[in-house]
């Protein structure tokens, strides 16, 4: 009995009072930034009114307005409160004994277990809870009538109701998420946009009325006129297959591409802490962009159960171009019934491995099926390898007999044919006029891109100048935190300015560029074998052969000397011989009919 009385006296001695008033802290919470249009002030007003009615003071630095979504954010917000209480206890400041919230649902939506845990953490620090809704009631002592107090005699008369309210809040959270995420999944399967628009596109909200007559919103997408040209060009260049990814990245960056600048916010979404973006394109980013089916107008995500769905809005590129750009990494198949099917690592019948030991397998076609040759070396019983070009593709679903040609024979025949090609010198003057006209057209587009790059440089210089003025002002006031932020921003602007200036300088065009361009093209036309036989990679070789021929030649065309040669540049019809006449822009010099024996190809068994 004595120990109980002594414990009661110690507890009364520990009650922190200031003119017999308790000290409290408070917190308002919303679950989404869209609720920041007045919800915090309404909650705070009601909490402060309740504290005034209770005759309780709220600490000046003990009130928080938090935007919280998810259990982990709830725990982080509570850790801030608990650390604040621990610091006050450690420093010997006036003790806090009350914590105010708007209601239990705003305190937590994690259910009774999370509520009981967070409430017990406050209780360990001698802090009780109060809510505006009036659900949480003060603890009672069953031995109060006898003037005694024990740990077991204390209980919360509203404890059961509090736990039920916490579970109801959790149920409400589940119901809200079910409605929201479920409708998003339905919209995605119907072809609507449910996520932030990818760079190059912008979201457009459309309104409609549901079965209940309630006005609702759905989103489609439009082409962003400023950003879309960059992405369209990425797909166009990669679909052509004439440039490596590194060359495509360099070309896009020359056009002035910089990633979209976005604001970085603090976790409570109140303070801007920096920016992201504003950097040139990289190969890794290019490859990630090319693999996104949304640019082809196809939804392919978890909401569609990983089934491709056509969107109700147009993509930036057609499905066919998207497939070509992905080169088999991903492939969207359009089925006869109008549905889509997604394939990964899809290369039907065609192997596209770039094996430099067989340089002509992608540019010389099979005589029977008109598909590219393959290259490999078979191994004999004695262990020797015999490299050969071969083809055995399907024609109307039936695989034809294997055609095989010794590698050295095949390449010697192709080289002999290419070495016989020469440019017709009498067309040189007319050809130069065409070159100048073509160059001027290209120059017009380049000047437009250079103008955009120059505007970007001027914009960054103005931002840097404003940051410098802000730094001087912050230095005068001695605000070190602001000075540090401005210094980091200036460093970022310097990096962006350096990149933008480099792009601007690369885009400048002068007369020397025209002279060099004409000289290079003349050299190429006079030495076709140099770029046809010694191309740097598969993409360049295929591009050069496409330039020389209207259609890629078959092996029999090479033997007979009858490929369809192209008009590399088309001039006015009156200045050029008719197509198919004896005069040709590119012709074979000293052509003589090949011998019958040389025109035969070998049919090898499988």
KOLVO-36875 format. One record per residue (C-alpha): residue number from 1; x, y, z. Coordinates in steps of 0.001 Angstrom, whole numbers, plus 524288, in hexadecimal, padded with zeros to 5 digits. Example, Ala and Ser with C-alpha at 12.3 -4.5 7.8 and 13.67 -1.06 7.14 Angstrom:
! residues 2
R    nr       x       y       z
R     1   8300C   7EE6C   81E78
R     2   83566   7FBDC   81BE4
This chain:
! residues 606
R    nr       x       y       z
R     1   80000   80000   80000
R     2   80B3B   8093A   80355
R     3   81221   8065C   7F689
R     4   80599   8096D   7EF3C
R     5   80403   81656   7F64D
R     6   81257   819D5   7F395
R     7   81087   81688   7E51D
R     8   80487   81F62   7E4B5
R     9   80C4E   82AB4   7EA65
R    10   81764   828D7   7E08D
R    11   80DCB   828DE   7D543
R    12   807A9   83583   7D9E9
R    13   81518   83B7C   7DB3C
R    14   81860   837D8   7CD04
R    15   80C8C   83EB8   7C729
R    16   8127A   84A05   7BF4A
R    17   80AC5   85660   7C1BC
R    18   80C5F   864B7   7BE9D
R    19   80237   86C64   7C621
R    20   7FB03   85F5F   7C774
R    21   7F9D1   85D9C   7B89C
R    22   7FE2D   851A3   7B128
R    23   8068D   85265   7A4D7
R    24   8024B   84B80   79851
R    25   80671   84901   78A4A
R    26   7FDB9   8475F   77E58
R    27   7FDE8   841D1   770B1
R    28   7F55A   842A4   76491
R    29   7F62F   838BE   759AB
R    30   7F14E   8375F   74BBD
R    31   7F3D6   82BD0   742E2
R    32   7F585   832F5   73601
R    33   7FB64   83FC3   73182
R    34   7EE82   842D0   72AA2
R    35   7E88F   844AD   7383C
R    36   7F195   85016   73B36
R    37   7E707   859B2   736FE
R    38   7E23E   85C54   744D2
R    39   7E1B5   84F55   74BFF
R    40   7ED98   8524E   7547F
R    41   7E86E   85F91   75925
R    42   7DB12   859CC   75C6E
R    43   7E115   84EDF   76485
R    44   7EAAA   857F1   76B56
R    45   7E001   861AD   76ECD
R    46   7D793   85728   7752D
R    47   7E336   8514A   77C74
R    48   7E782   85E57   78213
R    49   7D97D   86175   7861A
R    50   7D891   85466   78D54
R    51   7E57A   85713   7943D
R    52   7E080   86483   79869
R    53   7D3E5   85E98   79D96
R    54   7DC03   85499   7A52D
R    55   7E469   85F80   7AADF
R    56   7F0B7   859E2   7A49A
R    57   7FC10   8611E   79E3B
R    58   801A6   85C2F   7914A
R    59   81074   85D24   78FEB
R    60   814BC   86752   785FA
R    61   81D44   85D8F   77EAC
R    62   81451   851FF   7816F
R    63   80A9F   8523E   77631
R    64   80C0C   84AEF   7694A
R    65   80473   84B36   75C7D
R    66   807D7   83E7C   755A2
R    67   80449   838AE   7487B
R    68   804CE   829FB   74A90
R    69   801AA   81EA4   74189
R    70   804BE   810D3   745C9
R    71   808A0   809CF   75248
R    72   81719   80CFD   750DE
R    73   81423   81B91   75006
R    74   80B9D   81A8A   75C24
R    75   816DC   81494   7639F
R    76   82059   81F03   75EEE
R    77   8170E   829CE   76338
R    78   8156B   82390   7708F
R    79   82434   82231   771EF
R    80   8254C   830EC   77045
R    81   81BA6   832E0   77B6C
R    82   8225C   828E9   7843C
R    83   82FD1   82EBB   781AB
R    84   82A71   83C0E   7851C
R    85   8253B   836D4   7920F
R    86   83219   82FF1   7950B
R    87   839CB   83C6E   79297
R    88   83122   8442B   79BDF
R    89   8327A   839CE   7A662
R    90   8413B   83919   7A482
R    91   842EA   847DF   7A4EE
R    92   83A6D   8495E   7B127
R    93   8309F   85250   7AAA7
R    94   8227A   8534C   7AE9A
R    95   81C72   845E3   7AD23
R    96   81213   842EA   7A2EA
R    97   80692   83AFE   7A7DE
R    98   7FC7A   83BC7   79CE5
R    99   7FC38   83895   78E67
R   100   7F106   83DFA   78631
R   101   7EC60   8386B   77943
R   102   7E033   83AE0   77122
R   103   7DAFC   82CFF   771EF
R   104   7DFF5   81F08   7724C
R   105   7DEC8   81D67   7638B
R   106   7E7BB   82919   76195
R   107   7F114   823AE   76BC9
R   108   7F2A8   81669   7651C
R   109   7EC3C   80D95   75B1B
R   110   7F4B1   80207   75EC9
R   111   7EA72   7FB20   7670E
R   112   7E9C8   7F865   77599
R   113   7F788   7F2A1   77650
R   114   7FDF9   7FEE4   770DC
R   115   7F547   807AE   7792A
R   116   7F83E   80046   785BB
R   117   806DC   80095   782C3
R   118   80740   80F34   7801F
R   119   7FEC4   81257   78BD6
R   120   8074F   80A17   794C7
R   121   81384   81149   78FDC
R   122   80D5A   81E25   79406
R   123   80919   81858   7A108
R   124   8171E   81409   7A409
R   125   81AE6   82259   7A385
R   126   80FB9   8266D   7AC63
R   127   8074E   82BD7   7A16F
R   128   7F899   829C0   7A071
R   129   7F08C   82AC4   793FE
R   130   7E4DF   83377   790F0
R   131   7DD13   834C3   7846C
R   132   7D38F   83ED4   77F51
R   133   7C981   83447   77C35
R   134   7C8A4   830DB   78ABC
R   135   7CAEB   8223E   78922
R   136   7D6F7   8219C   791E4
R   137   7D334   8235E   7A039
R   138   7DC58   825A1   7ABE0
R   139   7E0F7   819BB   7B36E
R   140   7D9B7   81623   7BFDC
R   141   7DE51   81032   7CCB0
R   142   7D5BD   805B4   7D2B0
R   143   7DBD1   80851   7E037
R   144   7D979   816FA   7DFCB
R   145   7CE84   81663   7E9D8
R   146   7D850   810F3   7F398
R   147   7E300   81AA0   7F053
R   148   7EBB4   80FDF   7EAF5
R   149   7F25B   80E1F   7DDE1
R   150   7F879   80238   7D79B
R   151   7FD38   7FED7   7CA1E
R   152   7F29A   7F4A5   7C881
R   153   7E7FE   7FDDB   7CD88
R   154   7E97D   8070E   7C1E5
R   155   7E18D   80466   7B5A8
R   156   7DC16   80B9F   7A9F2
R   157   7CD36   80BC3   7A9D1
R   158   7CD7D   80E66   79B17
R   159   7D81A   80467   7981C
R   160   7CF55   7FABD   79103
R   161   7C8CE   8057F   78932
R   162   7D62B   80B1F   7859E
R   163   7DAC8   7FE20   78030
R   164   7CE2C   7FC79   77892
R   165   7CFD6   80A22   77306
R   166   7DDE1   806FF   76F21
R   167   7D951   7FAB1   76809
R   168   7CE64   80260   7618F
R   169   7D88A   80C26   75CAE
R   170   7E073   800E6   75711
R   171   7D437   7FB95   7506D
R   172   7D16B   8090D   74ACD
R   173   7DF39   80999   7457A
R   174   7DD94   7FC5A   73EFE
R   175   7D069   80034   73957
R   176   7D59B   80D03   733E8
R   177   7E173   8068D   72DCA
R   178   7D8E7   7FBCF   7281F
R   179   7D00A   805C3   721A4
R   180   7DB28   80E52   71CCD
R   181   7E49E   803D8   71810
R   182   7D993   7FB80   712D3
R   183   7D464   80698   70A7B
R   184   7E231   8097A   705AE
R   185   7E3A2   7FB53   7016D
R   186   7D686   7FBE3   6FA54
R   187   7DA53   80881   6F383
R   188   7E797   802F6   6EF8E
R   189   7E129   7F6E4   6E9A1
R   190   7D7E5   7FFA3   6E20D
R   191   7E36B   8070E   6DC4B
R   192   7E378   81355   6E4B9
R   193   7EF63   81991   6EB16
R   194   7F098   81766   6F9C2
R   195   7FEA1   81B8B   6FC60
R   196   80680   8280B   6FA7C
R   197   80922   82A10   6EC14
R   198   81660   82580   6E6EA
R   199   81F6B   82FF9   6E1CD
R   200   81AEF   833E8   6D445
R   201   80C68   832BC   6D79C
R   202   802F1   83A53   6E044
R   203   7F6CA   835B5   6E776
R   204   7E975   83B10   6E3B1
R   205   7DDE7   83952   6ECD0
R   206   7D0B7   835B6   6E72E
R   207   7C40F   83657   6EEFF
R   208   7B8CA   82CB5   6EE56
R   209   7AD01   828E0   6F67E
R   210   7AC64   81B78   6FCCA
R   211   7A0A8   812A3   6FEC8
R   212   79D62   819EE   70B4B
R   213   79D44   826E3   7041C
R   214   7A974   82B74   70B1B
R   215   7B336   8335B   7033B
R   216   7C01C   82C03   70209
R   217   7CD31   82DFA   6FB6D
R   218   7D5A0   825C4   6F295
R   219   7E272   82927   6EC0F
R   220   7E79C   82781   6DE67
R   221   7F44E   82CBB   6D8D0
R   222   7F8BA   8365F   6CE90
R   223   8057E   8385D   6C77F
R   224   80E41   84271   6CE23
R   225   81252   84B5F   6C2E0
R   226   81EE0   84F75   6C9B6
R   227   823DE   8425D   6CE95
R   228   81DED   83878   6C530
R   229   82720   83B35   6B99C
R   230   832BD   83630   6C17C
R   231   82C3E   8291B   6C42F
R   232   826D7   8279E   6B67A
R   233   8347E   8296E   6B12C
R   234   839F2   81F58   6BAB8
R   235   83098   81509   6B572
R   236   832B1   81935   6A75F
R   237   84183   8183D   6A7EE
R   238   84191   80B62   6AF3A
R   239   8375D   80562   6A648
R   240   83FB4   8086A   69A67
R   241   84AB5   80050   6A020
R   242   85520   808CA   699DF
R   243   85B09   80E93   6A640
R   244   86017   80915   6B2F6
R   245   859BA   80D19   6BFC1
R   246   86567   815D1   6C2C0
R   247   863BF   81CD9   6B5C6
R   248   85521   81E81   6B806
R   249   8579D   82450   6C579
R   250   86172   82DC8   6BFBA
R   251   857D8   831CB   6B50F
R   252   84C97   83407   6BEA5
R   253   8553C   83BEA   6C7C8
R   254   859A7   84455   6BC63
R   255   84B6B   847F4   6BA63
R   256   84B96   84DD7   6C810
R   257   84588   842C9   6CFD9
R   258   845F9   8441A   6DE9B
R   259   83DC3   83BD6   6E7B5
R   260   831CD   8424F   6ED85
R   261   83487   84A57   6F9AB
R   262   82C4C   84650   7055B
R   263   82B7D   84BD2   71317
R   264   82FFC   84380   71E79
R   265   827E6   84505   72ADC
R   266   82A13   84171   73903
R   267   8230C   83583   73E73
R   268   817E1   83DE2   743AB
R   269   81727   84488   7363F
R   270   81843   85205   73C31
R   271   825F4   8562B   7387E
R   272   82D18   8562B   72B80
R   273   83A1F   84F6F   72DCD
R   274   83F8C   84FB1   7200F
R   275   83D7A   84BE8   711F7
R   276   83F8D   84011   70976
R   277   84153   83F40   6FAD2
R   278   8474E   848CE   6F155
R   279   851C0   83F15   6ED01
R   280   854DA   839AF   6DF6A
R   281   85025   82C8A   6DA91
R   282   8582F   82069   6DD93
R   283   85862   81310   6D6FE
R   284   85210   80CC1   6E2DC
R   285   846F4   816A0   6E2C8
R   286   8451E   814F1   6D416
R   287   843BF   80641   6D573
R   288   83A07   807ED   6E09D
R   289   831BC   81147   6D882
R   290   831B3   8086E   6CC91
R   291   82C51   7FD09   6D49E
R   292   8206F   80485   6D9CC
R   293   81452   7FFE3   6D248
R   294   80C7C   80BBC   6D6A0
R   295   81376   81386   6CC00
R   296   80CE5   80A74   6C226
R   297   7FF91   80C9A   6C858
R   298   7FF88   7FFC3   6CFF1
R   299   7FCC0   7FDE7   6DE78
R   300   8050C   7F2D2   6E3D4
R   301   805CE   7F2A5   6F2B1
R   302   80120   7EC0A   6FF0A
R   303   7F38D   7F264   6FDF2
R   304   7F17D   7EB41   6F109
R   305   7F6C6   7DE8D   6F6D6
R   306   80270   7E038   6EDD1
R   307   7FA06   7DF29   6E1BF
R   308   7FBE8   7E97F   6D71A
R   309   7EFFF   7F23D   6D578
R   310   7EE3D   7FC7E   6CAE8
R   311   7EC97   80A0C   6D0A5
R   312   7E173   8130C   6CCC2
R   313   7EB7B   81D2A   6C8A7
R   314   7F636   81CC0   6BE82
R   315   8043D   81A01   6C24B
R   316   80FD5   82184   6BD28
R   317   8136B   81697   6B3A2
R   318   80C7F   80B75   6ACBA
R   319   80D83   7FD8F   6B1E4
R   320   8153A   7F989   6A5D9
R   321   81F9C   803EC   6A822
R   322   82001   800A7   6B6A4
R   323   822B6   7F26E   6B339
R   324   82D90   7F631   6A9D2
R   325   833B5   7FF2C   6B3DD
R   326   833D6   7F453   6BE1B
R   327   83A57   7EACF   6B491
R   328   8343D   7DEDB   6BAC1
R   329   836F1   7E279   6C8E3
R   330   82843   7E4A9   6C9FD
R   331   81E44   7E22A   6BF51
R   332   80FD7   7E5D8   6BED6
R   333   80869   7DC42   6B650
R   334   7FB87   7E0D3   6B084
R   335   7F265   7D512   6AFF9
R   336   7E7CE   7D34E   6A57F
R   337   7DCED   7D5C1   6AF79
R   338   7E297   7E323   6B2AF
R   339   7E891   7DF26   6BFA8
R   340   7F6F0   7E0B5   6C2E4
R   341   80120   7D74E   6C7FA
R   342   80E27   7DB13   6CDE7
R   343   81A7E   7D336   6CB4D
R   344   827EE   7D461   6D159
R   345   8347F   7D0D5   6CA2B
R   346   82C48   7CEA0   6BE0F
R   347   833B6   7CC6A   6B15E
R   348   82C0B   7C2E3   6A8F3
R   349   834B7   7BBBF   69F5F
R   350   83EBE   7C6AC   69EB5
R   351   84B26   7C6EC   6A6A4
R   352   8506D   7D496   6A854
R   353   85D0F   7D1AD   6AF67
R   354   8678E   7DAC2   6AA79
R   355   87288   7D161   6A708
R   356   87D2F   7D8ED   6A002
R   357   882EF   7CC40   69AD3
R   358   87788   7CBF8   69132
R   359   87628   7DA43   68D17
R   360   86CE9   7D827   68184
R   361   862D3   7CF32   687C6
R   362   85955   7DA6F   68A37
R   363   85ABA   7E15E   67D10
R   364   85A76   7D60B   6734F
R   365   84D9B   7CEA5   672C0
R   366   84A82   7C06C   67040
R   367   846F7   7BDCE   66204
R   368   83B2B   7B563   6658C
R   369   8349E   7BC38   67116
R   370   83A8A   7C9FC   66FF9
R   371   83E53   7CA08   67E52
R   372   84BD6   7CCED   68417
R   373   85638   7C265   68457
R   374   85B8D   7BCAD   690CD
R   375   869C1   7BA32   693AC
R   376   86FE3   7AF0D   69B2B
R   377   87AD4   7A507   69A97
R   378   87766   79694   69A67
R   379   880C7   78CF1   6A090
R   380   88541   780B7   6998B
R   381   888AE   77392   69F9A
R   382   8971D   776D4   69F97
R   383   8946F   78349   6A76E
R   384   8964B   78D2D   69C80
R   385   88CBC   79885   69B0F
R   386   88726   79CB6   68DF4
R   387   88128   7AA5C   68E6D
R   388   875FB   7ACEE   68507
R   389   86A85   7B5BF   68222
R   390   85DD9   7AE01   6823E
R   391   84F1C   7AF95   68226
R   392   843B2   7A661   68472
R   393   83849   7AF47   687BE
R   394   829E7   7AC09   6864E
R   395   821BD   7AF5A   67A5B
R   396   8131B   7AF0D   67D35
R   397   815CE   7A71E   6895C
R   398   81E6F   79D12   6828A
R   399   82D20   79D8C   6846E
R   400   83472   79D6E   67781
R   401   840CB   795C6   6749C
R   402   84D16   79A9E   67AD6
R   403   85576   7A3A1   67280
R   404   863B1   7A412   67696
R   405   86F39   7AB78   670E5
R   406   87D32   7AADD   67593
R   407   88073   7B738   67D26
R   408   88C93   7BAD2   67537
R   409   885CB   7B83F   66826
R   410   879D4   7C000   66C44
R   411   88184   7CBD9   670E7
R   412   88A86   7CBA2   66503
R   413   87ED1   7CC09   65BE3
R   414   878A5   7D75E   66355
R   415   88572   7DF06   663B0
R   416   887B2   7DD0E   6551B
R   417   87A23   7E205   6523D
R   418   87B7D   7EE02   65AFF
R   419   888EC   7F167   6558C
R   420   882E5   7F241   647F5
R   421   879DC   7FD6E   64C18
R   422   87DB0   80B62   648D4
R   423   87783   818C4   6494B
R   424   87448   81F54   63C5F
R   425   87CEB   82B95   63C45
R   426   874F3   83349   6324F
R   427   86A12   834C0   63C5F
R   428   8730E   83B01   6465D
R   429   86EEB   8494C   64420
R   430   86074   84640   644BE
R   431   8631F   83DB3   65064
R   432   869E3   848D5   65790
R   433   85DE9   8517E   65593
R   434   85594   84721   65BCD
R   435   85F46   8460F   666F4
R   436   85EAB   854AD   6697A
R   437   84FDE   85481   6694A
R   438   84F79   848DC   67276
R   439   8597D   84F19   67B6A
R   440   851CB   85BDB   67BE2
R   441   8457D   8548D   67FBD
R   442   84CED   84D89   68A6F
R   443   85332   85A5D   68E7B
R   444   845D4   860AC   6903C
R   445   841FD   8563F   69A0A
R   446   84F29   8573E   6A0B3
R   447   84E19   8660E   6A1F2
R   448   840B7   86471   6A82E
R   449   8465F   85ACA   6B207
R   450   851FE   863E8   6B452
R   451   84896   86F17   6B714
R   452   841CC   866CE   6C144
R   453   84EF3   86341   6C739
R   454   852BA   871AE   6C7A7
R   455   845FA   874F4   6CEB5
R   456   848F8   86A46   6D88D
R   457   85683   87001   6DAF2
R   458   850DF   87DA6   6DD07
R   459   84686   8783C   6E649
R   460   850C2   87131   6EE7D
R   461   85968   87D48   6EED0
R   462   84DF9   8854E   6F3F5
R   463   84B35   87B15   6FE60
R   464   8598A   87B11   70248
R   465   8598A   889EB   70322
R   466   84D63   889A4   70BD5
R   467   853AB   87F40   7147F
R   468   85FDD   887A9   715CE
R   469   857C1   8935F   71A3B
R   470   8507C   88AD1   723EE
R   471   85D71   885BA   72935
R   472   86268   89395   72B5D
R   473   855DF   8971A   7329C
R   474   856A8   88ADD   73B03
R   475   864DE   88DBD   73E0C
R   476   8611B   89B4B   742C6
R   477   8570B   895A3   74C33
R   478   8600D   88AA4   750A8
R   479   85650   87FD7   74D6C
R   480   85FBB   87462   74BF5
R   481   85541   86A3E   748A7
R   482   84FF5   872AE   73DB3
R   483   85DC0   87559   738D4
R   484   86090   866BC   73872
R   485   85411   86407   730B2
R   486   856F1   86EF3   72701
R   487   864F4   86A48   72563
R   488   86022   85C96   721FF
R   489   85683   8626B   71851
R   490   8615D   86A64   711E2
R   491   86995   85E1D   71071
R   492   85E35   8573F   709D4
R   493   85C0C   862D4   700BC
R   494   86A85   86319   6FD2C
R   495   869D2   854C5   6F90F
R   496   85D96   856EF   6F100
R   497   86359   86329   6EAD4
R   498   86FAE   85BF9   6E6E4
R   499   867B9   85144   6E03F
R   500   85EB1   85AFF   6D97E
R   501   86A1A   86306   6D467
R   502   87061   856B6   6CEFC
R   503   863E9   8532B   6C7BF
R   504   862B8   860ED   6C25B
R   505   870B9   860CF   6BD51
R   506   86ECA   8538D   6B6CD
R   507   862DB   85895   6AF8B
R   508   8697D   86466   6A983
R   509   86A97   86316   69AB6
R   510   8739B   86A8B   69190
R   511   878B6   86A15   68397
R   512   883EF   8613F   68744
R   513   879EE   8572B   68BB2
R   514   873B3   857BB   67E1D
R   515   880C4   8560C   67738
R   516   88463   84AAE   68004
R   517   876FB   84480   67DF2
R   518   8782C   84531   66F15
R   519   88610   83FEB   66F7E
R   520   88223   8346A   677ED
R   521   87686   830DE   66F52
R   522   87EC3   831F8   662F1
R   523   888D7   828EB   668DC
R   524   87E6A   81F1A   66C91
R   525   87897   81F50   65EE3
R   526   885E4   81D74   65889
R   527   889CD   81266   661AB
R   528   87D71   80A5E   6643C
R   529   88547   7FE4E   6679D
R   530   88B71   80567   67333
R   531   87EB4   80694   67AA6
R   532   8779E   7FAA2   67540
R   533   88281   7F11D   67896
R   534   88883   7F7C4   68464
R   535   87CE7   7FCD8   68C1A
R   536   87F37   7FEB5   69A97
R   537   873B0   7F699   69F45
R   538   867A8   7EF2D   69ACF
R   539   85EB9   7FB0B   69B3D
R   540   867D9   8032C   692C4
R   541   869E5   7F817   688FB
R   542   85B53   7F5F1   68764
R   543   85935   804A4   685D5
R   544   863A6   80576   67B33
R   545   85E0C   7F9F8   673A6
R   546   85068   7FFE5   674B5
R   547   85605   80C7C   66F32
R   548   85C1A   80579   66391
R   549   850E7   7FC3A   66053
R   550   84243   7FDFF   65EED
R   551   84129   7F071   664D2
R   552   84B67   7E884   66BE2
R   553   85136   7DF22   661BE
R   554   84FAD   7D088   66236
R   555   85B50   7C787   660B1
R   556   856EF   7C434   652DA
R   557   85640   7D2E6   64FBE
R   558   86477   7D41A   653D2
R   559   8685C   7C8B2   64B12
R   560   86093   7CD98   63F63
R   561   863EB   7DBEF   6416C
R   562   8557F   7DFB1   64107
R   563   85251   7E679   64DE4
R   564   848E9   7F1F8   64E52
R   565   85213   7FD97   64FA8
R   566   84C4E   809F2   65598
R   567   84C9F   8182D   651BE
R   568   853E7   81D59   65D7B
R   569   84F30   82B22   65B33
R   570   843E1   82E37   65236
R   571   845A7   83A80   649EF
R   572   83C3A   84118   6408C
R   573   836D1   8372F   636D5
R   574   83BC7   83EAC   62B0F
R   575   849B0   83E47   6301E
R   576   849B5   82FE0   63300
R   577   8487D   82411   62A46
R   578   83C35   81C25   62C08
R   579   83CB8   811C9   63645
R   580   84081   804D7   63031
R   581   847EC   80AF2   624C5
R   582   85618   8080F   621D4
R   583   85A9C   813D2   62981
R   584   85A0A   811BE   637F1
R   585   85EDB   819AE   64348
R   586   86687   80DD7   647C8
R   587   86ABE   803EC   63D85
R   588   87348   7F813   63C21
R   589   87FE2   7FAB3   634C7
R   590   884A2   7F097   62B05
R   591   87915   7E7A1   62D6E
R   592   87941   7DAC0   62646
R   593   86FB1   7CF72   627C2
R   594   87440   7C622   6322B
R   595   87702   7B81C   62EAB
R   596   86C5B   7AE33   630B7
R   597   87468   7A6DA   63A9B
R   598   875F9   7B327   642C1
R   599   86741   7B568   64320
R   600   86435   7A8F2   64A31
R   601   8621C   7A835   658BC
R   602   863E7   79C27   6610B
R   603   85850   7956A   66753
R   604   85D34   78E7D   67376
R   605   855BF   78465   67B70
R   606   8516D   7884C   688F3
